[in-house]
């Protein structure tokens, strides 16, 4: 997928979008939109999704093993 920013209003996949909207489209669609002056490549693509939570690392739980003592 290629990140683009629309430079003018455009309907993509049946949904209207306004200038300035960011879209992720396949490479050939991006090339067509750019060549026709409808979009430009996104200089700042959306950041990768962040994990849920407050960002605090999760401490691993210690592994405990239980050994059976022989009854001899």
N, C-alpha and C positions, 0 to 999 in steps of 0.2 A: 504494500500500500504506500501511496505517496501523499504527503501532507501538502495541501494547497490552501491559499487564501483567495476568496473570490474578490475580483476588482470591480464587479458590477453584479446586479441582481441576476439570478439564474435559477432555473428549476432543474434539480438533479434527482433522478430516481423518483419523479413524481412529487417531490417536496420542494416548495419554494424556499430559496435562501436569499439573503440580502448581501450586499457588498460588505466585505470585512469578515464574513463567516468563514471559519476554518472547516475543511472537509478532508477526509481520508478517502482517496479514490485509487483505482488501479492505475498502473503506469501509463497505459495508452489513453485512458480518459484524462489523466493529468496533462499529458502532452497535447491532446486536442484542445482542452480548455485554455492552456497557456498559449498555444499557437493562434487561437482565435481571440485573444485579448480578454478572456473572461476571468482568468485567474493568474496567479503567480505562485511560484514555489513558496512554501511556508519556511521562513528563515528560522522560526522557533517552533518546531513541531511540539505537539502536546507531550508533556513529560510522561514517563512510564508510571503506571499506577503504583501508588504507595501502599504498603501493607496496612491493614486496619490496625487500630490501636493508637496509643500515644507515642509510639516510636521508641519506647523503652525496650531494650533487648530482653528477651526472655531467658532467665537463668535456667540451665538444664537441671533436672532433678538428679540427685545422686543415685547411682545404681546400687542397690543393696542385694546381696545374695544371702540366702539362708541355707546353711549346711546342716544336715541332720547329723547329730552326734550319735555314734554307735553306743548301744547300751551294754557293753561288755564289762 
